[in-house]
Amino acid sequence: MANKAARSAITGQYVTLEYAKKHPKTTVVETVKPTKSSKK
């Protein structure tokens, strides 16, 4: 399952998805795929 992480396009800091939905012009939502090496 892929997780979504939202970041500010101005500062590069991670923000909440709720904040990203309110400020679509200044945020970037990226999909983070889990690495297979972490599962055992």
N, C-alpha and C positions, 0 to 999 in steps of 0.2 A: 504494500500500500504506500502510495506516495504522499508525502507531507508537503504543505505549502508554507513558505516563509515569505513574509512581506518586508521589504526594505525601503527606506527613504532614498530617493534618487539624489537628494541634496547632500545629506550627511553620511549616507551609507549605513546608518544604524538600523537595526531590526525594529520593526513596529508591529502592532497587532493587525490582524486581518480586517478588523472593524475600522481601524484608522485608515487602512489602505482603500477600503471601499468608499470612505468619505472624501479621500484626497487622491483620486486616480491619476491626476496629472503629475503629482510629485512622489509617487510610490511605484515600486516594481514588485510584483508577486512572482516568485520563482518556485518551481516544483523541485523538491529535494527527494531524490530516489534513495532508498536505503541500500547500503552496501552489503553484498552477500558475505563478505569476510567477517562481519560482526555476528552473524548467526552461527550457532553451533548445533 
